């Protein structure tokens, strides 16, 4: 951060005896941070009388040793010119000597005297905020440790409860279950060990981070107590980086399942009472994860600043701004985005039909929880080039979802079938179902997960073999589906929740996330769930903890169905009623119409963006038609 600060080892300062930098044979008693020198008693006297140093503040060498090592090793002499760095450039955030000002910082209008700049720095808002932030993180880690330790203790208690149920079940069905009982106890022990090991790793990590943040806290107190103003000013920059690292760790924990409560339960076999000779398992050990009840610190959008930077203009060799930088500054000053090229298609007729709208002058309403506000702006236009037009022979039926696969393969859910096709159709494969599937997601290679709404099940299918692998029962009628990191997310619109199923672990893990609206199609990305509701014309974004980040409503958002994220994280939404595809920014603050009155598609419902190939497909709900585009 400070490019002109060079840290060096000070062996003299680390030893028990410190010698004067001027009289090498005399023991030093005081240290001057401004001069960066150790002084003996005689030198202290002259130092306090000299005009250049009479206003300098010295501290005892014993107090200097109490400062953190990185503060003691800060060098305040210019590496290039050998002069004292008495100035600070606010533009580049660098220490400067007088020669630096005349050369490298000649055009900078934000060069300040270091003594003036660091005056009263110990009582500045930045130092106070940093100290508060460190204390908040320390408190949060302590609460996390207490919570995780309690969870481990509860698991042991739950183990006893499960074992009692196992024993009771064993007595009820006589000796026939003895062998299966032993196997189930082994499963329970294995699960307990795995979960305790997993939680123990997090606890161990939190212990280490607690020690780190405690050290930062002690360093900060010591610096404030014993450090000179210039030392405090330079030290807090490095301390702040360490604090932000720990702060990011705390907030990352809240976006995944690390803090979910773990409970050990027993799920008895449904056949245990009646089919004594046919059942294959004694029972099933479940891990029930619940969102954490902890209320941790909230991340501030911006921290207090020690000084205000005069600007960060990047100059050319002639000191002139580049054209790109001029454009960038104009965007900032005017608050408007630069207009980009519109969608390109092959024929003039298609250009007329597939017009692109920038989204200006539209009645857009975005509501953001917790009192936050967003400025509704228009996004740059998206450049899509027409690639291929497809017609699926299965017409007159409902096409609910689609997916682009590697090697230019396409998946469609139409009527009661999965249709596997190619963009240049030579071979079409059909996989039949007994009911209509509503949505699909690619799990791994050729394995696809499909929601069977009327059967309350998720079906895993190997499309290469055309065979069904497994069916997973859901807590209600499941509609939309997505997956990430070994977990399946499926929407249950009637229950107004998202069910999360861990399908890769040996034991079943399930929990639900309540939604503010009924969610139909869903997309998961980086701890966030994007949901659409075509009945109330809303798209909303929420965290896996259940907190709603934003809601998007607009007069261009009419019957939103399928959604997909592009490689930049923007959300493409198929709007059936107004025959359009709109794009919403990941934070819900901007939008545009990407495709309007899509050619040959009267009711666009399904779409998908392949982030690896930047290909985009839009499908008509009733005609079996699909249009493939390429992002330019």
C-alpha positions in Angstrom: 0.0 0.0 0.0 2.8 2.4 0.8 5.3 1.8 -1.9 8.1 3.8 -0.5 8.1 2.2 3.0 10.9 -0.4 3.3 11.0 -2.7 6.4 14.4 -3.7 7.7 15.6 -5.7 10.6 16.8 -3.7 13.5 19.1 -6.0 15.5 20.0 -3.2 17.9 16.5 -2.6 18.8 15.7 -6.2 19.4 18.7 -6.7 21.8 18.7 -5.8 25.5 21.3 -3.0 24.9 20.5 -0.2 22.4 23.4 1.9 21.3 23.1 5.5 20.2 23.0 6.0 16.4 25.4 9.0 16.7 27.7 7.8 19.5 28.0 4.1 18.8 29.7 3.3 22.1 27.1 4.9 24.3 23.8 3.3 25.3 20.7 5.0 23.9 17.9 6.1 26.3 15.4 7.7 23.9 14.0 7.0 20.4 12.9 9.7 17.9 10.4 8.4 15.3 10.7 11.5 13.2 14.4 11.3 12.9 14.4 7.4 13.0 17.3 7.5 15.4 18.2 6.1 18.9 19.7 8.8 21.1 21.9 8.8 24.2 21.4 11.4 27.0 23.9 13.9 25.4 22.2 13.5 22.0 18.8 14.0 23.5 19.9 17.3 25.0 21.1 18.6 21.6 18.2 17.0 19.8 15.8 19.0 22.0 17.7 22.3 21.4 18.2 22.0 17.6 15.9 24.0 15.5 15.1 21.2 13.2 14.2 18.7 15.9 13.1 20.8 19.0 9.4 19.9 18.3 10.0 16.2 17.9 8.5 13.9 20.5 10.8 11.1 21.8 10.0 8.0 23.7 12.2 5.7 25.9 13.9 2.8 24.2 12.0 0.5 26.6 8.7 1.9 25.3 9.9 1.6 21.7 10.6 -2.1 22.2 6.9 -2.6 23.2 5.7 -1.5 19.8 4.9 -4.3 17.3 7.9 -5.5 15.2 6.4 -4.2 12.0 6.1 -0.7 13.5 9.7 -0.8 14.8 11.0 -1.8 11.4 9.3 1.0 9.4 12.0 3.0 7.6 11.3 6.7 7.1 14.1 7.4 4.7 13.6 7.5 0.9 15.1 4.4 -0.7 15.9 6.2 -3.9 17.3 9.5 -2.7 18.4 8.8 0.9 16.5 11.8 2.2 13.9 11.9 5.0 10.3 11.2 3.9 8.6 14.2 5.5 5.7 14.4 3.0 2.8 12.2 1.9 1.2 12.1 -1.5 -2.6 11.8 -1.2 -2.9 10.9 -4.8 -0.6 7.8 -4.8 -0.7 7.2 -1.0 3.1 7.2 -0.8 5.7 8.7 1.5 7.8 11.3 -0.3 11.1 13.1 0.2 11.7 16.6 -1.3 13.4 15.1 -4.4 10.4 12.7 -5.0 8.1 15.8 -5.0 10.1 17.4 -7.7 10.3 14.3 -9.9 7.7 11.5 -9.5 5.0 13.7 -7.8 5.6 16.9 -9.6 2.0 17.0 -11.1 0.3 15.8 -7.9 -1.7 18.4 -6.1 -2.3 16.4 -3.0 1.2 16.4 -1.3 0.9 17.2 2.4 3.4 17.7 5.2 3.5 14.4 7.2 3.6 16.2 10.6 0.4 18.2 9.7 -1.3 15.2 8.2 -0.7 12.9 11.2 -1.7 15.5 13.9 -4.3 14.0 16.3 -4.3 10.8 14.3 -4.8 8.7 17.5 -8.1 10.4 18.1 -9.2 10.2 14.4 -12.5 8.5 13.4 -10.5 5.9 11.4 -8.6 4.7 14.5 -11.7 4.6 16.6 -13.6 2.6 13.9 -10.7 0.2 13.5 -10.6 -0.4 17.3 -14.4 -0.9 17.4 -14.2 -3.2 14.4 -11.5 -5.3 16.0 -13.5 -5.6 19.2 -16.6 -6.6 17.2 -14.8 -9.3 15.4 -13.3 -10.6 18.7 -16.8 -10.7 20.2 -18.2 -12.5 17.1 -15.5 -15.2 17.2 -16.1 -15.8 20.9 -19.9 -16.2 20.2 -19.1 -18.5 17.3 -16.8 -20.6 19.5 -19.5 -20.9 22.2 -22.1 -21.8 19.6 -20.1 -24.5 17.8 -18.8 -26.0 21.1 -22.4 -26.2 22.4 -23.5 -27.8 19.1 -20.8 -30.5 19.6 -22.1 -31.1 23.2 -25.7 -31.3 21.9 -24.6 -33.9 19.3 -23.4 -36.2 22.1 -26.7 -35.8 23.9 -28.6 -36.5 20.7 -26.5 -39.6 20.2 -27.8 -40.9 23.5 -31.4 -40.2 22.5 -30.9 -42.0 19.1 -29.4 -45.0 20.9 -32.4 -45.3 23.2 -34.7 -45.3 20.2 -32.6 -47.9 18.5 -32.7 -50.1 21.6 -36.4 -49.8 22.0 -37.0 -50.7 18.3 -34.7 -53.7 18.8 -36.8 -55.0 21.7 -40.0 -54.5 19.8 -39.0 -56.7 16.9 -37.0 -59.3 18.8 -33.6 -60.8 17.9 -34.2 -60.6 14.2 -32.9 -57.0 14.2 -29.7 -57.6 16.1 -27.4 -57.6 13.1 -29.0 -54.6 11.5 -28.8 -52.8 14.9 -25.1 -53.2 15.0 -24.8 -51.8 11.5 -26.9 -48.8 12.3 -24.9 -48.0 15.5 -21.8 -48.1 13.3 -23.4 -45.7 10.9 -24.3 -43.4 13.8 -20.8 -43.5 15.2 -19.4 -42.8 11.7 -21.7 -39.8 11.2 -21.0 -38.5 14.7 -17.2 -38.7 14.1 -17.5 -37.0 10.7 -19.7 -34.2 12.0 -17.6 -33.7 15.1 -14.5 -33.7 13.0 -16.0 -31.1 10.6 -17.2 -28.9 13.4 -13.9 -29.4 15.2 -12.0 -28.1 12.3 -14.1 -24.9 12.3 -13.6 -24.5 16.0 -9.9 -24.9 15.6 -9.8 -22.3 12.9 -11.9 -19.9 15.0 -9.4 -20.5 17.9 -6.5 -19.5 15.7 -8.4 -16.4 14.4 -9.3 -15.5 17.9 -5.6 -15.4 18.8 -4.8 -13.4 15.7 -7.5 -10.8 16.4 -6.5 -10.6 20.0 -3.0 -9.9 19.0 -4.2 -7.2 16.6 -6.2 -5.7 19.4 -3.2 -5.7 21.8 -1.0 -4.2 19.1 -3.5 -1.5 18.5 -3.7 -0.6 22.1 0.1 -0.6 22.5 0.5 1.6 19.4 -2.0 4.1 20.7 -0.3 4.1 24.1 3.3 4.2 23.1 3.6 4.9 19.4 4.3 8.3 18.0 1.7 9.9 15.8 3.6 9.0 12.6 4.0 5.4 13.8 0.2 5.1 14.5 -0.6 6.6 11.1 1.6 4.1 9.2 0.8 1.2 11.4 -3.0 1.3 11.1 -2.8 0.8 7.4 -1.3 -2.6 7.8 -3.5 -3.5 10.8 -6.6 -2.6 8.8 -5.6 -5.1 6.1 -5.4 -7.9 8.7 -8.7 -6.8 10.2 -10.5 -6.8 6.9 -9.2 -10.4 6.2 -10.8 -11.6 9.5 -13.9 -9.6 8.8 -14.3 -11.2 5.4 -13.9 -14.6 7.0 -16.8 -13.9 9.4 -19.1 -12.8 6.6 -18.2 -15.7 4.4 -19.3 -18.1 7.1 -22.7 -16.5 7.0 -23.2 -17.2 3.2 -22.6 -21.0 3.3 -23.8 -23.8 5.6 -20.8 -23.8 8.0 -23.0 -22.2 10.8 -26.0 -24.4 10.3 -27.1 -26.2 13.4 -26.4 -30.0 13.2 -28.8 -32.4 14.8 -28.7 -36.2 14.8 -32.0 -37.9 14.3 -33.2 -41.4 13.6 -35.5 -42.1 10.7 -37.2 -45.5 11.2 -37.8 -47.7 8.2 -41.5 -47.5 7.0 -41.6 -51.3 6.7 -40.3 -52.1 10.2 -43.7 -52.8 11.7 -45.2 -54.9 9.0 -42.6 -56.4 6.7 -40.3 -58.0 9.2 -38.8 -60.5 6.6 -38.4 -58.0 3.7 -36.8 -54.8 5.0 -33.1 -54.2 4.2 -32.1 -51.5 6.7 -32.6 -51.0 10.4 -33.0 -47.3 10.0 -31.4 -44.2 8.7 -29.3 -41.6 10.4 -30.3 -38.0 9.4 -28.4 -34.8 9.9 -31.0 -32.0 10.2 -29.3 -28.6 9.6 -31.0 -25.4 10.7 -30.0 -21.9 9.9 -27.9 -20.3 12.7 -29.7 -18.2 15.4 -26.6 -16.1 16.0 -26.8 -12.3 15.3 -23.3 -11.4 14.3 -21.8 -8.0 13.4 -23.0 -6.3 10.2 -20.5 -5.3 7.6 -20.3 -1.5 7.0 -20.4 -0.3 3.4 -17.5 2.1 4.0 -15.0 2.8 6.7 -13.9 6.2 8.0 -11.0 7.6 6.2 -7.9 9.4 7.6 -7.7 11.7 4.7 -9.5 12.4 1.4 -7.7 11.4 -1.7 -7.4 14.2 -4.3 -8.0 11.7 -7.1 -6.4 8.7 -8.8 -6.0 10.0 -12.4 -3.7 7.7 -14.4 -1.6 9.8 -16.7 0.3 9.1 -19.9 3.9 10.0 -20.4 2.8 13.5 -21.5 0.6 13.9 -18.5 -2.6 13.7 -20.5 -5.6 11.5 -19.7 -6.3 8.7 -22.1 -9.6 8.7 -24.1 -10.9 5.8 -22.0 -10.3 7.7 -18.8 -12.1 10.8 -20.2 -15.1 8.6 -21.1 -15.0 7.0 -17.6 -14.9 10.5 -15.9 -17.8 11.6 -18.1 -19.8 8.6 -17.0 -19.1 9.4 -13.3 -19.9 13.1 -13.7 -23.1 12.7 -15.7 -24.3 9.5 -14.0 -25.1 7.9 -17.3 -23.8 4.8 -19.0 -22.4 4.9 -22.5 -24.7 3.5 -25.2 -23.5 0.3 -26.7 -24.3 -1.4 -30.0 -27.7 -3.1 -30.3 -28.4 -6.8 -31.0 -27.1 -8.0 -34.4 -29.0 -10.6 -36.3 -28.6 -12.0 -39.8 -31.4 -10.5 -41.7 -33.1 -7.0 -41.8 -36.4 -8.7 -41.1 -35.0 -10.3 -38.0 -33.4 -7.0 -37.0 -36.8 -5.3 -37.1 -38.5 -8.1 -35.3 -35.8 -8.7 -32.6 -35.4 -5.0 -31.7 -33.4 -4.1 -28.6 -34.7 -1.6 -26.0 -32.3 0.2 -23.6 -35.0 0.1 -21.0 -35.2 3.9 -20.5 -38.3 5.8 -19.4 -39.9 2.6 -17.9 -41.9 2.3 -14.8 -39.4 0.3 -12.7 -39.9 -0.4 -9.0 -37.2 -2.0 -6.9 -37.7 -2.6 -3.2 -34.7 -3.3 -0.9 -35.1 -4.5 2.7 -33.5 -3.0 5.8 -33.8 0.6 4.6 -31.2 0.4 1.9 -31.7 2.2 -1.4 -30.7 1.5 -5.0 -30.5 3.9 -7.9 -32.5 2.4 -10.8 -30.4 2.8 -13.9 -30.4 1.3 -17.4 -27.8 -1.3 -18.3 -25.7 -1.2 -21.5 -27.3 -3.0 -24.4 -26.4 -6.7 -24.8 -24.8 -7.7 -28.2 -26.3 -11.0 -29.3 -25.7 -12.5 -32.7 -28.3 -14.9 -34.3 -26.8 -18.3 -34.6 -29.4 -21.1 -35.2 -33.1 -21.6 -35.4 -34.5 -25.0 -34.3 -37.9 -26.6 -34.5 -38.6 -29.6 -32.2 -41.0 -32.1 -33.8 -43.0 -32.5 -30.6 -45.3 -29.5 -31.2 -48.5 -28.4 -29.6 -47.2 -29.3 -26.1 -45.8 -27.3 -23.2 -42.0 -26.6 -23.3 -41.0 -25.8 -19.7 -37.2 -25.7 -19.6 -34.0 -26.0 -21.7 -30.3 -26.4 -21.1 -27.2 -26.0 -23.3 -24.7 -28.9 -22.9 -21.1 -29.3 -24.0 -20.5 -30.3 -27.7 -23.4 -28.1 -28.9 -26.1 -30.4 -27.4 -29.4 -29.0 -26.2 -31.8 -30.4 -23.6 -35.6 -29.6 -23.6 -38.4 -30.5 -21.3 -41.5 -30.7 -23.4 -44.7 -32.4 -22.5 -43.7 -35.6 -20.7 -40.3 -36.0 -22.3 -36.7 -35.0 -22.2 -35.6 -34.1 -25.7 -31.8 -34.3 -26.4 -30.9 -32.5 -29.6 -28.0 -30.8 -31.4 -27.9 -27.2 -32.7 -27.4 -28.7 -36.1 -30.0 -31.4 -35.6 -29.0 -34.8 -36.9 -30.2 -37.0 -34.1 -33.0 -36.4 -31.6 -33.3 -38.6 -28.4 -36.4 -38.9 -26.3 -36.7 -40.0 -22.7 -40.3 -40.5 -21.5 -41.9 -39.8 -18.1 -45.3 -40.6 -16.6 -46.0 -36.9 -15.7 -44.9 -33.5 -16.8 -41.5 -32.3 -15.6 -41.2 -28.6 -14.9 -37.5 -27.8 -14.7 -34.1 -29.3 -14.9 -30.4 -28.8 -13.9 -27.3 -30.6 -15.0 -25.7 -32.3 -12.0 -22.5 -34.0 -13.3 -21.5 -35.1 -16.8 -24.6 -36.8 -18.2 -26.6 -36.8 -15.0 -29.6 -34.4 -15.0 -32.0 -33.6 -12.1 -35.6 -33.0 -13.1 -38.6 -31.8 -10.9 -41.8 -33.9 -11.1 -44.3 -31.3 -9.8 -47.3 -33.6 -9.5 -45.4 -36.4 -7.9 -43.5 -34.3 -5.3 -40.2 -35.9 -6.4 -36.9 -35.0 -8.0 -35.7 -37.5 -10.6 -32.0 -38.1 -11.5 -31.6 -39.3 -15.1 -28.5 -40.4 -17.0 -29.2 -38.9 -20.5 -26.4 -40.9 -22.1 -28.1 -44.2 -21.2 -31.6 -42.8 -21.2 -32.2 -44.4 -17.8 -33.6 -43.2 -14.5 -31.1 -43.4 -11.7 -33.0 -42.4 -8.6 -36.1 -40.5 -7.3 -35.8 -38.2 -4.3 -39.0 -37.3 -2.4 -39.5 -33.6 -1.6 -41.5 -31.9 1.1 -44.1 -30.7 -1.4 -44.8 -30.0 -5.0 -41.4 -29.1 -6.4 -41.2 -26.7 -9.4 -37.8 -25.0 -10.1 -34.4 -26.6 -9.5 -30.7 -25.7 -9.5 -27.6 -27.2 -7.8 -24.2 -26.2 -6.5 -21.5 -27.8 -4.3 -23.2 -31.2 -3.9 -26.6 -29.6 -3.0 -29.9 -29.5 -4.9 -32.1 -26.4 -4.5 -35.7 -26.8 -5.4 -38.6 -24.4 -5.0 -41.9 -25.4 -3.3 -44.2 -22.6 -4.4 -47.2 -23.8 -2.3 -45.1 -23.9 0.9 -43.4 -20.6 0.0 -39.9 -22.1 0.6 -36.8 -23.5 -1.0 -35.8 -27.1 -0.1 -32.1 -27.9 0.0 -31.1 -31.6 -0.4 -27.5 -32.9 0.0 -27.4 -35.7 -2.6 -23.7 -36.5 -2.5 -23.2 -37.4 1.1 -23.8 -40.9 2.5 -26.4 -39.6 4.8 -29.5 -37.5 3.9 -29.3 -33.8 4.8 -32.4 -31.6 4.2 -33.6 -28.2 5.3 -35.8 -25.5 3.9 -35.5 -21.8 3.4 -38.6 -19.7 3.7 -39.3 -17.2 0.9 -41.1 -13.8 1.0 -43.0 -14.8 -2.2 -43.8 -18.1 -3.8 -40.8 -19.0 -5.9 -41.3 -21.0 -9.2 -38.1 -20.9 -11.3 -34.9 -20.4 -9.3 -31.1 -19.9 -10.0 -28.4 -20.3 -7.4 -25.1 -18.4 -7.5 -22.4 -17.6 -4.8 -24.7 -18.0 -1.8 -27.6 -16.2 -3.4 -30.9 -17.5 -4.8 -32.7 -15.7 -7.7 -36.4 -16.5 -7.8 -39.2 -15.6 -10.2 -43.0 -15.6 -9.8 -45.0 -15.3 -13.0 -48.3 -14.9 -11.1 -47.3 -11.7 -9.2 -44.7 -10.5 -11.8 -41.7 -10.3 -9.5 -38.1 -11.4 -9.5 -36.4 -11.4 -6.1 -33.0 -12.3 -4.7 -32.3 -13.8 -1.3 -29.5 -15.3 0.8 -29.5 -19.0 1.8 -30.1 -17.7 5.4 -33.5 -16.5 4.2 -32.8 -12.8 4.1 -34.3 -11.0 1.0 -31.7 -8.7 -0.7 -33.9 -7.1 -3.3 -37.2 -7.4 -5.3 -37.6 -6.3 -8.9 -40.9 -5.2 -10.4 -41.5 -3.3 -13.7 -44.0 -2.8 -16.4 -41.6 -4.7 -18.7 -41.6 -7.7 -16.3 -44.8 -9.6 -17.4 -45.1 -13.2 -16.5 -41.4 -13.9 -15.7 -40.5 -17.6 -16.0 -37.1 -19.2 -16.6 -33.9 -17.3 -15.6 -30.2 -17.8 -16.3 -27.0 -16.0 -15.4 -24.5 -14.9 -18.0 -20.7 -14.9 -17.5 -20.9 -11.4 -15.9 -23.5 -12.4 -13.3 -26.4 -10.6 -14.9 -29.8 -12.3 -14.9 -31.7 -13.1 -18.1 -35.4 -13.5 -17.6 -38.0 -14.9 -20.1 -41.2 -12.8 -20.0 -43.9 -14.8 -21.7 -46.7 -12.2 -21.8 -44.8 -9.4 -23.6 -42.6 -11.8 -25.8 -39.4 -10.4 -24.4 -36.2 -11.3 -22.6 -35.0 -8.7 -20.1 -31.7 -8.5 -18.2 -31.4 -7.5 -14.6 -28.1 -6.7 -12.9 -27.0 -9.0 -10.1 -27.8 -6.3 -7.5 -31.2 -5.6 -8.9 -30.4 -1.9 -9.6 -30.3 -1.9 -13.4 -32.2 -3.5 -16.2 -32.7 -3.5 -20.0 -34.7 -5.3 -22.6 -32.3 -7.6 -24.4 -34.7 -9.2 -26.9 -38.1 -7.7 -27.7 -40.8 -9.5 -29.8 -38.4 -12.4 -30.3 -38.6 -13.8 -33.9 -41.0 -16.7 -34.3 -41.6 -17.1 -30.6 -45.0 -16.1 -29.4 -44.6 -17.1 -25.8 -40.9 -17.3 -24.7 -40.8 -19.3 -21.4 -37.5 -21.3 -21.3 -34.0 -19.9 -21.8 -30.4 -20.8 -20.8 -27.0 -19.1 -21.0 -24.0 -21.4 -21.3 -21.2 -19.5 -19.5 -18.4 -21.7 -21.0 -19.4 -21.0 -24.6 -21.4 -17.7 -24.2 -24.2 -19.2 -26.2 -27.8 -18.3 -25.4 -31.0 -20.2 -26.2 -34.6 -19.0 -26.0 -37.6 -21.4 -26.4 -41.3 -20.9 -27.1 -43.7 -22.5 -24.7 -46.2 -23.9 -27.2 -44.6 -24.2 -30.7 -41.5 -26.2 -29.9 -39.3 -23.5 -31.5 -35.9 -22.4 -30.2 -33.5 -19.6 -31.2 -29.8 -19.9 -30.4 -27.7 -16.7 -30.1 -23.9 -16.1 -29.6 -22.7 -13.3 -27.4 -20.4 -11.0 -29.3 
